[in-house]
Amino acid sequence: MRRHRGTWRETPCDRTPFEELRPPDGSRVLYDTGGNCLFGHWGEDKDDRWNRYLDALDGGRTFHLTEAHALFGGGIEAVTYTEPDTGAERHAVTTAVDPGSDYCVVDYPDREAAAAAYEKEVHGHADGEFGYRASDLPEIPVDPDSRLPNDLRMLDDGTVIAEADYEYLYGPPPSRITWPRTPSSVPPGRVRGMTAAPRDWGPGEARVEDVTPAAWHEENPGLRSKALALLALADGRVLLASGHDGTARVWSARDGGQLRDVVGHSEWVLSVALVVLGDGQVVLATGGKDGLARLWTVQEGLPVRELEAHRSPVNAVAWVCPPGEVPRLVTGSDDATVRVWDPDTGREVATFEVGEPSIDIVCSVATAVLPDGHVCVVAGTDDSMTASVHVWDVTAGQRLHRFTIERDDDGIRGPRVAVVTLADRSFRVAVAVGGTVRVWDGLTGEVVRTSSLPAARESAVAMAVLPDLRVAVAATDGGRTVVWDAESGAQLATATSGRPAFPPAVALAARPDGGLLLAVGRRDGAPAQLLRLDL
């Protein structure tokens, strides 16, 4: 055997890699899927040794805990445990927000140091989009429902998939809520025309009271409304929905409190509509410049469904509740179509074409259930020369009327429509275009009344039925608002605001006591001006 003829020399050990694992504060990086750790240096028996540590950690006492979003299923935990090699008490912080991709365990000889490290980890992993489900740190915002972003869906096996991919692979996804069928309130009967000639006397001028909540008197340009919708509930509450640049909001008309705000459109929210289901749940529909219609629960703010409604902006949305069926959503767009949707299945159930895309623009839609139980849809369209009002019986699949209003001013903007049914089994259709406001008998097509807003270049209209079977018609150009009795033409109320709102928006709701609640969009950024009309 040959002998070593060299010299032995002692070389200092490079402690840098080990100092990373065992810093001067006495902490130890036991395990880290994304970096250097003691587990990687434990040799051949590292798995058995790590299992002993896991058993010790599982048997320890948790003194801090934050649960990650349900999408990930992990969390951040601080535990006091007995070290299996020495029997000493140590304090470990386990970070496993997404256990399948990140897992790190660092232990400390001092509990206060572990608590500080825990707090740093929780703050460092906070995610505004995927918030924590729970945390014992009071300053950390949590989302107990762990809602997914609107464009994601979780399958039954836990797989997360984009909504667009789901629809491509499986068809429209199931609805996130149960849609009860609308009960029949009265037996259906034949639709009738007006039972008599219009009365030539009015019900008298209404007493008008400004009931705008104090919270809405503060100017906020970000809340300038592009669309409004009122909904009176059976318990006396009134909700107001408003559409803004990229957000829709639902408000309490009683105290002005914001009940819900929803964000999901990539561009402006152009239209809003509210509906109360048979089980009392309220659903908000929004139409966007991005061509989408979205549905949301008002109570939780949960996205219910996204409809790729049109290839052009969705200028108008409206609900209708046919007896014995689930509610239907109606949308209108620049693509010259009006579409009717089943929100439960997400499928289109009817389409009506009004002309050439990008030439014949659907500016507004309105809906009603006719006395015979059929669904009536009214659309206001514009081809830059003529304003038209289309009236369809959706159930029968036929057009009932097309009314036209010639325009002599290119600066006048497109028509807004409204429709109501009366207890005498008749119905009325109204339009506002420029300064002209017109009401027709829905069956015969005869003009009931023509009123005006002088010098208005764009206006909006709404209708409500009074207890004596008269119809109140409200129209606004954004600065002036007038309410008429449609039969006699008498003015019931007038109101003015500051600078005209653009675009003008108005909504009208009948109150249980026989009066009316009027909402008018405001330019100063408040959601709306609210007026109570006592007749």
SVG drawing of the C-alpha trace seen along z (x, -y; Angstrom):
<svg xmlns="http://www.w3.org/2000/svg" viewBox="-116 -75 122 77">
<polyline fill="none" stroke="black" stroke-width="0.4" points="0.0,0.0 1.4,-3.4 1.8,-6.0 0.6,-9.6 3.6,-11.8 1.9,-15.2 1.1,-17.3 -2.2,-17.6 -3.6,-21.2 -6.6,-22.4 -9.0,-24.5 -11.6,-26.8 -15.2,-25.7 -17.5,-28.0 -20.4,-28.4 -22.4,-30.7 -24.8,-28.0 -25.5,-26.8 -25.9,-30.3 -28.8,-30.7 -30.4,-27.7 -29.5,-28.5 -29.2,-32.3 -27.8,-33.9 -31.3,-34.4 -31.6,-30.6 -34.2,-30.1 -34.0,-27.1 -35.3,-26.6 -36.6,-23.1 -38.3,-22.7 -38.7,-25.0 -39.9,-23.8 -38.6,-26.9 -35.1,-27.2 -32.3,-25.8 -33.4,-24.0 -32.1,-21.5 -34.3,-18.8 -32.0,-18.8 -28.9,-18.2 -30.2,-15.4 -28.9,-12.6 -30.5,-9.3 -32.8,-9.1 -34.2,-12.6 -37.7,-11.4 -38.1,-9.4 -36.6,-12.3 -39.0,-14.8 -42.0,-12.6 -41.0,-12.7 -41.1,-16.5 -44.5,-16.5 -45.9,-14.3 -44.5,-16.7 -45.9,-19.8 -49.4,-18.1 -49.4,-17.4 -48.4,-21.0 -50.5,-23.9 -51.6,-26.5 -51.3,-30.1 -51.9,-32.0 -53.8,-31.0 -54.7,-32.5 -56.7,-30.5 -56.0,-31.1 -58.7,-31.6 -60.7,-28.4 -59.3,-28.3 -55.9,-27.3 -57.0,-25.5 -53.9,-26.3 -52.9,-28.8 -50.2,-30.3 -49.9,-28.8 -47.8,-29.4 -47.4,-26.3 -45.6,-25.6 -44.2,-22.0 -41.7,-19.7 -38.6,-19.2 -38.3,-15.4 -34.4,-15.3 -33.8,-17.2 -37.1,-17.4 -36.8,-21.2 -39.9,-23.4 -39.8,-25.5 -42.2,-27.6 -42.7,-27.0 -44.3,-29.1 -45.7,-27.1 -46.5,-28.9 -48.5,-26.9 -50.9,-29.3 -51.0,-27.0 -49.8,-23.6 -49.2,-22.2 -46.7,-24.8 -45.4,-26.6 -44.5,-25.0 -42.1,-26.4 -41.5,-25.7 -39.2,-27.8 -38.9,-27.3 -37.7,-29.7 -36.6,-29.2 -38.6,-32.3 -42.4,-32.6 -42.4,-36.4 -40.0,-36.0 -42.2,-33.4 -45.3,-35.6 -43.4,-38.5 -42.4,-36.2 -46.0,-34.9 -47.3,-38.5 -44.7,-39.3 -45.7,-36.2 -49.4,-37.0 -48.9,-40.6 -46.4,-39.4 -48.8,-36.9 -51.9,-39.1 -53.7,-39.1 -56.4,-41.7 -57.9,-39.4 -57.8,-36.2 -58.3,-37.4 -57.8,-35.3 -60.8,-33.3 -60.0,-34.0 -57.2,-35.6 -56.6,-36.4 -54.9,-39.6 -57.5,-42.3 -56.0,-44.6 -56.1,-41.9 -59.2,-42.0 -60.9,-38.7 -63.5,-37.2 -65.4,-34.4 -67.2,-33.3 -63.9,-33.0 -65.5,-34.0 -63.7,-33.3 -63.1,-36.1 -65.9,-36.6 -64.0,-35.0 -63.3,-31.7 -65.4,-28.7 -64.6,-25.8 -65.7,-22.3 -67.0,-19.6 -63.6,-18.0 -61.9,-21.2 -60.4,-22.1 -60.6,-25.8 -61.3,-26.8 -62.0,-30.1 -65.6,-30.8 -64.9,-31.2 -63.2,-27.8 -66.0,-26.1 -68.6,-27.4 -66.4,-26.3 -66.0,-22.8 -69.3,-22.1 -71.8,-24.8 -73.3,-27.5 -72.5,-26.8 -75.3,-26.1 -76.8,-29.0 -75.4,-29.9 -78.9,-30.5 -82.3,-28.8 -84.7,-30.7 -88.3,-30.1 -91.1,-30.3 -93.3,-33.4 -96.7,-32.6 -99.9,-33.6 -101.6,-36.5 -104.8,-36.7 -106.4,-34.5 -105.3,-35.5 -107.8,-37.3 -108.0,-38.9 -106.0,-42.1 -108.3,-45.1 -107.9,-48.6 -108.7,-51.6 -112.1,-51.2 -113.2,-54.8 -112.0,-58.0 -109.2,-59.7 -110.6,-61.8 -110.1,-65.5 -109.7,-66.4 -106.7,-65.7 -106.4,-64.3 -105.0,-67.6 -101.5,-68.7 -99.4,-66.4 -97.7,-67.5 -94.0,-67.0 -91.4,-66.4 -87.7,-66.1 -86.8,-62.9 -83.2,-62.6 -81.1,-61.0 -78.7,-63.4 -75.8,-61.2 -76.6,-61.9 -76.2,-65.7 -72.4,-65.4 -70.8,-65.9 -68.9,-62.9 -68.2,-62.9 -67.3,-59.2 -71.0,-58.4 -72.5,-60.2 -75.2,-57.8 -75.5,-56.6 -78.6,-54.5 -81.1,-54.2 -83.7,-51.6 -86.2,-51.7 -87.7,-48.6 -90.4,-48.8 -90.5,-45.7 -93.5,-44.2 -92.2,-45.2 -92.2,-48.8 -88.4,-49.1 -87.4,-50.8 -84.1,-50.0 -82.3,-52.1 -79.7,-50.7 -77.3,-53.0 -74.8,-52.4 -71.5,-54.3 -68.2,-54.1 -67.2,-50.6 -69.4,-49.9 -73.0,-49.3 -74.4,-50.1 -77.5,-49.3 -78.8,-51.8 -81.4,-52.0 -83.8,-54.8 -84.7,-55.2 -81.4,-56.2 -79.1,-56.5 -76.9,-53.6 -75.0,-51.7 -76.1,-48.1 -73.9,-46.6 -71.4,-47.6 -70.4,-45.2 -67.5,-45.3 -67.1,-43.0 -67.4,-44.9 -64.2,-45.9 -65.8,-49.1 -68.7,-51.4 -71.9,-50.1 -74.6,-51.5 -77.8,-49.9 -79.2,-48.4 -82.3,-46.6 -83.6,-45.0 -86.0,-42.1 -87.4,-40.5 -87.8,-36.7 -90.7,-34.6 -88.5,-33.7 -87.8,-37.4 -84.3,-37.4 -83.4,-40.5 -81.2,-40.2 -79.4,-43.0 -78.7,-42.9 -76.1,-45.2 -75.4,-45.8 -71.9,-47.0 -70.1,-48.7 -68.1,-45.5 -71.1,-43.6 -71.8,-41.6 -74.8,-41.3 -74.1,-40.3 -76.4,-39.1 -75.7,-39.6 -77.4,-38.8 -78.0,-42.0 -77.9,-40.5 -74.4,-38.9 -73.1,-40.6 -72.4,-37.2 -72.1,-37.0 -74.8,-34.7 -74.2,-34.6 -72.3,-36.3 -74.0,-36.5 -72.1,-37.2 -75.3,-39.1 -74.1,-41.0 -71.0,-41.9 -71.7,-45.6 -72.5,-47.6 -75.5,-46.5 -77.4,-49.8 -80.4,-48.5 -81.5,-45.7 -84.9,-44.9 -86.6,-42.1 -89.9,-40.5 -91.6,-37.8 -94.1,-35.7 -96.5,-33.7 -95.5,-30.1 -91.9,-30.6 -88.6,-31.9 -87.9,-35.6 -86.5,-36.6 -83.9,-39.2 -84.1,-41.4 -81.1,-43.1 -80.7,-45.6 -77.6,-46.7 -75.9,-48.6 -76.0,-45.4 -79.7,-46.1 -81.0,-43.2 -83.2,-42.7 -82.6,-39.4 -84.5,-37.5 -82.6,-35.3 -83.3,-32.5 -81.1,-33.4 -81.3,-29.9 -79.7,-28.2 -78.0,-31.2 -79.6,-30.4 -81.2,-32.8 -84.9,-32.2 -85.9,-34.8 -84.3,-37.4 -85.8,-40.3 -84.0,-42.3 -84.7,-45.9 -82.5,-46.8 -78.8,-47.0 -76.1,-46.6 -74.4,-49.9 -77.0,-51.8 -80.2,-50.9 -79.2,-51.3 -81.3,-49.8 -81.3,-52.6 -83.7,-51.3 -86.0,-48.4 -89.0,-48.0 -91.1,-45.0 -94.5,-44.0 -96.6,-40.9 -99.8,-41.4 -103.2,-40.5 -103.3,-37.3 -100.0,-36.2 -97.9,-36.9 -94.6,-38.8 -94.5,-42.2 -91.1,-43.8 -90.8,-47.4 -87.6,-48.8 -86.6,-52.3 -84.3,-52.4 -82.6,-55.1 -81.1,-55.2 -80.0,-58.8 -82.9,-60.0 -85.9,-58.3 -86.7,-57.2 -88.8,-54.0 -90.7,-52.2 -91.1,-48.5 -93.7,-46.5 -93.6,-42.7 -95.6,-39.9 -92.7,-37.6 -94.8,-34.7 -96.6,-34.7 -93.4,-35.7 -95.0,-38.6 -94.6,-42.3 -97.7,-44.2 -96.7,-47.8 -94.0,-49.9 -94.3,-53.6 -92.0,-56.2 -91.2,-59.7 -89.5,-61.8 -86.7,-64.1 -85.8,-67.4 -82.6,-67.9 -79.5,-65.6 -78.5,-66.6 -81.4,-64.8 -80.4,-61.6 -82.2,-58.2 -85.5,-57.3 -86.2,-55.9 -89.3,-53.8 -91.6,-52.5 -94.6,-50.2 -97.2,-49.4 -100.3,-47.2 -103.5,-48.3 -106.1,-46.4 -108.7,-46.9 -106.5,-44.6 -105.2,-47.4 -101.6,-48.6 -99.7,-51.7 -96.5,-52.4 -94.5,-55.6 -91.5,-57.1 -89.3,-60.2 -87.2,-61.4 -85.7,-64.9 -88.4,-67.1 -91.3,-64.9 -93.1,-62.6 -95.8,-60.3 -98.1,-57.7 -100.0,-55.1 -102.8,-52.6 -100.8,-49.3 -103.6,-47.3 -105.0,-49.8 -101.9,-51.8 -103.8,-55.1 -102.0,-58.0 -103.4,-58.8 -101.3,-61.9 -98.4,-63.9 -96.5,-66.2 -93.2,-68.1 -90.0,-69.1 -89.2,-72.3 -85.7,-72.5 -84.6,-69.1 -82.1,-67.3 -82.1,-64.0 -84.7,-62.8 -85.7,-59.7 -89.1,-58.4 -90.8,-56.2 -94.4,-55.3 -96.4,-54.0 -100.1,-53.2 -102.1,-55.3 -104.9,-53.8 -107.7,-55.2 -106.3,-53.5 -104.6,-56.7 -101.0,-56.4 -98.3,-58.8 -95.6,-59.6 -92.3,-61.1 -89.8,-62.6 -86.5,-64.4 -83.8,-66.0 -81.4,-65.9 -82.2,-69.3 -86.0,-69.6 -88.3,-66.8 -92.1,-66.8 -94.7,-64.3 -98.0,-64.2 -101.3,-62.4 -101.2,-60.6 -105.0,-60.8 -105.7,-64.5 -102.2,-65.8 -102.3,-67.7 -99.0,-68.3 -98.8,-66.5 -95.4,-67.8 -92.3,-69.6 -88.7,-69.6 -85.5,-71.2 -81.9,-70.5 -78.6,-72.3 -76.7,-71.6 -78.4,-68.9 -77.2,-65.4 -75.8,-63.5 -77.1,-61.1 -80.5,-61.8 -81.9,-59.1 -85.3,-58.7 -87.2,-56.0 -90.7,-55.9 -92.2,-53.5 -95.7,-53.3 -95.9,-53.4 -98.3,-51.1 -100.1,-54.2 -101.0,-55.3 -98.3,-57.9 -95.2,-57.8 -91.5,-57.8 -89.4,-59.5 -85.7,-59.2 -83.8,-61.5 -80.1,-61.3 -77.9,-64.1 -74.8,-65.7 -73.0,-66.4 -72.3,-62.8 -74.9,-61.9 -76.8,-58.6 -80.0,-60.4 -82.5,-63.0 -85.5,-61.3 -88.9,-63.0 -92.1,-61.7 -95.4,-62.6 -98.5,-62.5 -101.6,-62.6"/>
</svg>
